[in-house]
Structures are given as structure tokens and as C-alpha cells.
Amino acid sequence: MKTTIRLATEADAEGINQVSSYLGYSELSDDQAKDKLFQMCTSTSDEVYVCEMSGNIAGWLHLFYARRLASDDFYEIGGLVVNPEFRGKGIGRALVAHVVETHKGKIRVRCNEKRLESHQFYEAVGFVRNKAQCVFEAG
């Protein structure tokens, strides 16, 4: 099957939303999904890539540029989701390889400590575990 990796467009909102639901992200309404994707597509620091397989969105990757005041800037993978029907077919690996090849500099990713398969995946595609941290929220 032929795969294509490209920047997402607003027309991809429904497909991205559907794929997102497989990982347990709360499903957005169609309008919310379109609005959020529009914001990402028009942002100067965010990029969303989709991988199409047979005309369907098989997976997506959100990459953003993280500026830091007291340390080096870097890119961060904010999300990577592959439709379970297409897992094991190299979709996630292709999306990650695409951003690594097309973006110079450090790329980071944070994974939930419970997602052990994700940890193994990122190590398999060349990422090195750097540190563990706690996330705090207010509000």
C-alpha cells in the first residue's frame, strides 16, 4: 500500500479527530476539531503531519517549536497517533523519520509513564531516554 506524508489541512480535521479517539483522547465536535486544526495550521510554531494510506488518514504527528529562555530551543512531538488498523506497518516510524529528516536540531518527545509501548517505540527509532519528570497543573 502506498503511503503519503504531508502537512495537514483543515479538510483533515474529521480524520485526525477519528484517529485521535483510538488513543483515548476525548473526541472533539467537528467544529472544535476544525477550529483546533486551523489554529495549528496557521501557527508559526506548530506543524501537523498526516500519513495517508489508501486515501485514509492512518496517523498523524504534531510537532511544535519550543523556545526556552535559559536553555537551547528544540522541537517537540506533541502527539503521535496511529490508527490501530494500520499499526505495525511503519506509519509511526515514517512520521517520526519525516520530521527528524526535515527539521534540524534537537527533537524531544514526552510519554506518559504508563505507555510502555511508546517508550519502546521511541527508543527503537533512535530517541534516548533523557529524564523523568512530574507534571503539575493549576486551574
GUTIFI-351603 format. One record per residue: residue number from 1; x, y negated, z negated of N, C-alpha, C in turn. Coordinates in nm, 4 decimals, decimal comma. Layout:
<recs>
 pos       nX       nY       nZ      caX      caY      caZ       cX       cY       cZ
 NUM        X        Y        Z        X        Y        Z        X        Y        Z
...
</recs>
This chain:
<recs>
 pos       nX       nY       nZ      caX      caY      caZ       cX       cY       cZ
   1   0,0834   0,1185   0,0000   0,0000   0,0000   0,0000   0,0873  -0,1240   0,0000
   2   0,0476  -0,2224   0,0772   0,1232  -0,3467   0,0864   0,0882  -0,4391  -0,0294
   3   0,1916  -0,4959  -0,0914   0,1696  -0,5932  -0,1979   0,2228  -0,7289  -0,1534
   4   0,1555  -0,8328  -0,1993   0,1957  -0,9698  -0,1708   0,1987  -1,0466  -0,3016
   5   0,3083  -1,1162  -0,3272   0,3169  -1,2035  -0,4441   0,3135  -1,3465  -0,3932
   6   0,2258  -1,4266  -0,4539   0,2098  -1,5653  -0,4110   0,1629  -1,6492  -0,5288
   7   0,1746  -1,7812  -0,5132   0,1187  -1,8715  -0,6128  -0,0325  -1,8584  -0,6120
   8  -0,0915  -1,8621  -0,7279  -0,2372  -1,8536  -0,7390  -0,3009  -1,9827  -0,6881
   9  -0,4247  -1,9695  -0,6443  -0,5069  -2,0842  -0,6067  -0,6350  -2,0774  -0,6889
  10  -0,7118  -2,1846  -0,6850  -0,8376  -2,1867  -0,7597  -0,9298  -2,0725  -0,7186
  11  -0,9193  -2,0287  -0,5949  -1,0039  -1,9200  -0,5457  -0,9745  -1,7877  -0,6160
  12  -0,8627  -1,7786  -0,6860  -0,8242  -1,6556  -0,7556  -0,8807  -1,6462  -0,8965
  13  -0,9515  -1,7486  -0,9417  -0,9959  -1,7549  -1,0818  -1,0749  -1,6316  -1,1241
  14  -1,1694  -1,5883  -1,0446  -1,2521  -1,4733  -1,0827  -1,1680  -1,3467  -1,0954
  15  -1,0796  -1,3230  -0,9990  -0,9946  -1,2044  -1,0035  -0,8980  -1,2062  -1,1204
  16  -0,8404  -1,3224  -1,1486  -0,7496  -1,3353  -1,2630  -0,8260  -1,3112  -1,3924
  17  -0,9455  -1,3680  -1,4018  -1,0289  -1,3518  -1,5206  -1,0626  -1,2044  -1,5433
  18  -1,0946  -1,1348  -1,4362  -1,1283  -0,9926  -1,4474  -1,0071  -0,9115  -1,4935
  19  -0,8915  -0,9360  -1,4339  -0,7708  -0,8632  -1,4731  -0,7350  -0,8944  -1,6185
  20  -0,7536  -1,0200  -1,6602  -0,7225  -1,0606  -1,7979  -0,8035  -0,9831  -1,8998
  21  -0,9266  -0,9509  -1,8646  -1,0144  -0,8810  -1,9592  -0,9618  -0,7419  -1,9930
  22  -0,8810  -0,6823  -1,9052  -0,8280  -0,5484  -1,9309  -0,7308  -0,5459  -2,0488
  23  -0,6678  -0,6608  -2,0774  -0,5722  -0,6655  -2,1875  -0,6369  -0,7145  -2,3156
  24  -0,7668  -0,7376  -2,3098  -0,8380  -0,7776  -2,4297  -0,8492  -0,9273  -2,4496
  25  -0,8050  -1,0054  -2,3500  -0,8260  -1,1491  -2,3603  -0,9750  -1,1744  -2,3479
  26  -1,0251  -1,2694  -2,4263  -1,1681  -1,2976  -2,4189  -1,1997  -1,3489  -2,2791
  27  -1,3019  -1,2930  -2,2221  -1,3368  -1,3292  -2,0856  -1,3982  -1,4683  -2,0838
  28  -1,3469  -1,5519  -1,9973  -1,3978  -1,6872  -1,9814  -1,5145  -1,6862  -1,8843
  29  -1,5997  -1,7864  -1,8942  -1,7039  -1,8020  -1,7933  -1,6346  -1,8362  -1,6613
  30  -1,7056  -1,8209  -1,5501  -1,6464  -1,8533  -1,4201  -1,5986  -1,9980  -1,4159
  31  -1,6797  -2,0896  -1,4705  -1,6420  -2,2314  -1,4705  -1,5186  -2,2561  -1,5569
  32  -1,5125  -2,1921  -1,6738  -1,3957  -2,2081  -1,7612  -1,2699  -2,1530  -1,6939
  33  -1,2826  -2,0377  -1,6295  -1,1680  -1,9762  -1,5620  -1,1182  -2,0659  -1,4489
  34  -1,2107  -2,1208  -1,3715  -1,1718  -2,2102  -1,2619  -1,1043  -2,3358  -1,3153
  35  -1,1600  -2,3925  -1,4227  -1,1033  -2,5142  -1,4803  -0,9629  -2,4889  -1,5347
  36  -0,9469  -2,3805  -1,6068  -0,8155  -2,3483  -1,6648  -0,7126  -2,3233  -1,5543
  37  -0,7513  -2,2497  -1,4515  -0,6589  -2,2222  -1,3420  -0,6257  -2,3510  -1,2667
  38  -0,7245  -2,4384  -1,2476  -0,6994  -2,5671  -1,1822  -0,5948  -2,6459  -1,2606
  39  -0,6087  -2,6479  -1,3930  -0,5118  -2,7189  -1,4773  -0,3713  -2,6618  -1,4591
  40  -0,3612  -2,5300  -1,4544  -0,2308  -2,4652  -1,4374  -0,1732  -2,4935  -1,2983
  41  -0,2588  -2,4856  -1,1970  -0,2123  -2,5042  -1,0591  -0,1677  -2,6475  -1,0315
  42  -0,2211  -2,7429  -1,1055  -0,1847  -2,8833  -1,0837  -0,0807  -2,9329  -1,1838
  43  -0,0404  -2,8496  -1,2752   0,0601  -2,8848  -1,3753   0,1993  -2,8839  -1,3124
  44   0,2849  -2,9712  -1,3612   0,4234  -2,9714  -1,3128   0,5119  -2,8741  -1,3905
  45   0,4592  -2,8184  -1,4990   0,5419  -2,7271  -1,5791   0,4883  -2,5843  -1,5829
  46   0,3752  -2,5588  -1,5179   0,3158  -2,4248  -1,5168   0,3087  -2,3713  -1,3749
  47   0,3250  -2,2412  -1,3618   0,3053  -2,1719  -1,2345   0,2345  -2,0411  -1,2639
  48   0,1396  -2,0068  -1,1796   0,0700  -1,8788  -1,1920   0,0894  -1,8046  -1,0605
  49   0,1384  -1,6823  -1,0712   0,1593  -1,5976  -0,9545   0,0622  -1,4813  -0,9609
  50   0,0136  -1,4408  -0,8447  -0,0699  -1,3212  -0,8378  -0,0023  -1,2207  -0,7460
  51  -0,0282  -1,0951  -0,7735   0,0147  -0,9877  -0,6857  -0,1111  -0,9253  -0,6284
  52  -0,1226  -0,9329  -0,4971  -0,2376  -0,8739  -0,4290  -0,1996  -0,7372  -0,3749
  53  -0,2920  -0,6447  -0,3887  -0,2747  -0,5117  -0,3328  -0,4064  -0,4764  -0,2651
  54  -0,4007  -0,4509  -0,1382  -0,5210  -0,4193  -0,0601  -0,6281  -0,5270  -0,0761
  55  -0,5854  -0,6533  -0,0799  -0,6796  -0,7643  -0,0884  -0,7341  -0,7934  -0,2266
  56  -0,6943  -0,7143  -0,3263  -0,7414  -0,7358  -0,4634  -0,6273  -0,7857  -0,5509
  57  -0,6613  -0,8663  -0,6515  -0,5591  -0,9099  -0,7460  -0,5279  -0,7927  -0,8378
  58  -0,4059  -0,7433  -0,8250  -0,3623  -0,6289  -0,9049  -0,2967  -0,6737  -1,0341
  59  -0,2483  -0,7978  -1,0369  -0,1844  -0,8500  -1,1562  -0,1523  -0,9963  -1,1398
  60  -0,1208  -1,0581  -1,2516  -0,0814  -1,1996  -1,2487   0,0266  -1,2256  -1,3522
  61   0,1015  -1,3338  -1,3301   0,2059  -1,3768  -1,4222   0,1983  -1,5285  -1,4353
  62   0,1971  -1,5764  -1,5589   0,2010  -1,7204  -1,5880   0,3407  -1,7537  -1,6378
  63   0,4043  -1,8493  -1,5723   0,5378  -1,8950  -1,6098   0,5301  -2,0439  -1,6405
  64   0,5935  -2,0856  -1,7498   0,5969  -2,2293  -1,7781   0,7370  -2,2720  -1,8176
  65   0,7629  -2,4002  -1,7957   0,8928  -2,4571  -1,8293   0,8844  -2,5156  -1,9686
  66   0,9712  -2,4706  -2,0568   0,9688  -2,5128  -2,1970   1,0857  -2,6070  -2,2240
  67   1,0539  -2,7304  -2,2500   1,1564  -2,8293  -2,2849   1,1793  -2,8268  -2,4353
  68   1,3035  -2,8403  -2,4755   1,3391  -2,8424  -2,6164   1,4267  -2,9637  -2,6435
  69   1,4045  -3,0281  -2,7553   1,4796  -3,1484  -2,7897   1,6224  -3,1164  -2,8318
  70   1,6400  -3,0117  -2,9103   1,7715  -2,9851  -2,9696   1,8380  -2,8582  -2,9174
  71   1,7839  -2,7990  -2,8120   1,8459  -2,6796  -2,7544   1,8166  -2,6774  -2,6047
  72   1,8722  -2,5798  -2,5374   1,8550  -2,5709  -2,3924   1,7101  -2,5434  -2,3548
  73   1,6677  -2,6027  -2,2445   1,5359  -2,5744  -2,1886   1,5375  -2,4339  -2,1282
  74   1,4199  -2,3779  -2,1064   1,4103  -2,2442  -2,0487   1,2726  -2,2254  -1,9870
  75   1,2592  -2,1211  -1,9087   1,1288  -2,0780  -1,8587   1,0774  -1,9708  -1,9532
  76   0,9469  -1,9647  -1,9659   0,8875  -1,8601  -2,0493   0,7697  -1,7972  -1,9761
  77   0,7641  -1,6662  -1,9839   0,6482  -1,5947  -1,9308   0,5395  -1,6057  -2,0357
  78   0,4335  -1,6772  -2,0018   0,3228  -1,6979  -2,0947   0,2217  -1,5851  -2,0901
  79   0,2247  -1,5074  -1,9852   0,1334  -1,3945  -1,9727   0,1673  -1,3119  -1,8505
  80   0,1496  -1,1835  -1,8628   0,1672  -1,0887  -1,7524   0,0656  -0,9788  -1,7744
  81  -0,0262  -0,9657  -1,6806  -0,1303  -0,8635  -1,6934  -0,1427  -0,7897  -1,5606
  82  -0,1491  -0,6579  -1,5683  -0,1690  -0,5738  -1,4502  -0,2954  -0,4922  -1,4703
  83  -0,3783  -0,4890  -1,3687  -0,4995  -0,4075  -1,3698  -0,4594  -0,2618  -1,3961
  84  -0,5243  -0,1945  -1,4923  -0,4881  -0,0555  -1,5238  -0,4897   0,0379  -1,4023
  85  -0,5750   0,0097  -1,3041  -0,5801   0,0934  -1,1832  -0,4484   0,0898  -1,1063
  86  -0,3732  -0,0190  -1,1226  -0,2508  -0,0375  -1,0459  -0,1245  -0,0225  -1,1299
  87  -0,1382   0,0145  -1,2560  -0,0198   0,0290  -1,3416   0,0650   0,1458  -1,2926
  88   0,1950   0,1310  -1,3102   0,2872   0,2353  -1,2660   0,3211   0,2274  -1,1185
  89   0,2736   0,1230  -1,0508   0,3001   0,1071  -0,9078   0,3998  -0,0054  -0,8804
  90   0,4644  -0,0564  -0,9860   0,5672  -0,1586  -0,9681   0,5167  -0,3014  -0,9611
  91   0,3890  -0,3234  -0,9944   0,3307  -0,4579  -0,9859   0,3964  -0,5518  -1,0873
  92   0,3989  -0,5126  -1,2132   0,4599  -0,5965  -1,3163   0,6071  -0,6210  -1,2879
  93   0,6758  -0,5161  -1,2498   0,8188  -0,5263  -1,2172   0,8401  -0,6244  -1,1015
  94   0,7541  -0,6188  -0,9998   0,7673  -0,7083  -0,8841   0,7400  -0,8535  -0,9223
  95   0,6397  -0,8768  -1,0062   0,6099  -1,0131  -1,0504   0,7264  -1,0712  -1,1301
  96   0,7804  -0,9933  -1,2227   0,8939  -1,0405  -1,3029   1,0154  -1,0631  -1,2131
  97   1,0438  -0,9705  -1,1239   1,1584  -0,9858  -1,0335   1,1442  -1,1124  -0,9497
  98   1,0225  -1,1416  -0,9070   0,9994  -1,2609  -0,8251   1,0380  -1,3876  -0,9006
  99   0,9931  -1,4009  -1,0255   1,0251  -1,5246  -1,0985   1,1723  -1,5296  -1,1390
 100   1,2321  -1,4156  -1,1671   1,3750  -1,4141  -1,2010   1,4574  -1,4575  -1,0797
 101   1,4190  -1,4110  -0,9615   1,4924  -1,4442  -0,8392   1,4717  -1,5887  -0,7958
 102   1,3563  -1,6452  -0,8228   1,3237  -1,7781  -0,7702   1,3427  -1,8914  -0,8703
 103   1,3764  -1,8602  -0,9940   1,3945  -1,9631  -1,0965   1,5317  -1,9478  -1,1607
 104   1,6116  -2,0502  -1,1464   1,7460  -2,0475  -1,2046   1,7367  -2,0836  -1,3524
 105   1,8145  -2,0184  -1,4334   1,8165  -2,0474  -1,5758   1,7580  -1,9335  -1,6567
 106   1,7506  -1,9572  -1,7855   1,7043  -1,8564  -1,8803   1,5527  -1,8392  -1,8702
 107   1,5080  -1,7149  -1,8735   1,3651  -1,6836  -1,8783   1,3418  -1,6012  -2,0036
 108   1,2444  -1,6427  -2,0817   1,2096  -1,5725  -2,2056   1,0676  -1,5190  -2,1962
 109   1,0400  -1,4257  -2,2839   0,9030  -1,3761  -2,2989   0,8850  -1,3376  -2,4450
 110   0,7674  -1,3617  -2,4967   0,7335  -1,3214  -2,6338   0,6264  -1,2134  -2,6235
 111   0,6414  -1,1108  -2,7034   0,5456  -0,9999  -2,7023   0,4905  -0,9787  -2,8424
 112   0,3649  -0,9466  -2,8487   0,3055  -0,9076  -2,9758   0,3820  -0,7856  -3,0268
 113   0,4122  -0,7855  -3,1558   0,4904  -0,6738  -3,2120   0,4212  -0,5395  -3,1942
 114   0,2887  -0,5398  -3,1752   0,2133  -0,4149  -3,1593   0,2201  -0,3598  -3,0172
 115   0,2606  -0,4412  -2,9219   0,2622  -0,3989  -2,7814   0,3965  -0,3337  -2,7467
 116   0,4165  -0,2147  -2,8001   0,5444  -0,1456  -2,7823   0,5732  -0,1141  -2,6359
 117   0,4689  -0,0838  -2,5585   0,4893  -0,0581  -2,4155   0,5447  -0,1818  -2,3457
 118   0,4991  -0,2994  -2,3884   0,5505  -0,4242  -2,3304   0,6978  -0,4421  -2,3642
 119   0,7350  -0,4112  -2,4878   0,8757  -0,4219  -2,5273   0,9612  -0,3326  -2,4372
 120   0,9173  -0,2096  -2,4179   0,9921  -0,1147  -2,3348   0,9992  -0,1628  -2,1901
 121   0,8882  -0,2183  -2,1416   0,8844  -0,2685  -2,0039   0,9882  -0,3783  -1,9841
 122   0,9861  -0,4791  -2,0711   1,0781  -0,5919  -2,0531   1,2235  -0,5490  -2,0678
 123   1,2509  -0,4569  -2,1566   1,3878  -0,4058  -2,1680   1,4264  -0,3299  -2,0409
 124   1,3322  -0,2576  -1,9826   1,3599  -0,1811  -1,8606   1,3869  -0,2714  -1,7402
 125   1,3313  -0,3935  -1,7406   1,3537  -0,4843  -1,6275   1,4661  -0,5844  -1,6554
 126   1,5423  -0,5602  -1,7637   1,6631  -0,6374  -1,7855   1,6601  -0,7433  -1,8943
 127   1,5489  -0,7577  -1,9637   1,5439  -0,8531  -2,0740   1,6090  -0,7901  -2,1968
 128   1,6697  -0,8741  -2,2793   1,7365  -0,8286  -2,4006   1,6636  -0,8873  -2,5205
 129   1,6345  -0,8013  -2,6172   1,5681  -0,8471  -2,7397   1,6600  -0,9471  -2,8094
 130   1,6049  -1,0637  -2,8407   1,6845  -1,1719  -2,8963   1,6585  -1,1921  -3,0447
 131   1,5319  -1,2011  -3,0834   1,4986  -1,2234  -3,2238   1,3523  -1,1898  -3,2478
 132   1,3190  -1,1766  -3,3741   1,1791  -1,1599  -3,4151   1,1392  -1,2890  -3,4851
 133   1,0142  -1,3261  -3,4726   0,9691  -1,4476  -3,5380   0,8235  -1,4345  -3,5795
 134   0,7818  -1,5216  -3,6684   0,6425  -1,5278  -3,7118   0,5762  -1,6451  -3,6410
 135   0,4496  -1,6316  -3,6140   0,3735  -1,7397  -3,5519   0,2743  -1,7902  -3,6544
 136   0,2744  -1,9198  -3,6761   0,1834  -1,9833  -3,7712   0,0873  -2,0727  -3,6945
 137  -0,0358  -2,0805  -3,7398  -0,1361  -2,1656  -3,6759  -0,2028  -2,2534  -3,7798
 138  -0,2484  -2,3667  -3,7362  -0,3286  -2,4551  -3,8203  -0,4509  -2,4963  -3,7398
 139  -0,5603  -2,5139  -3,8087  -0,6801  -2,5640  -3,7421  -0,7669  -2,4653  -3,6792
</recs>
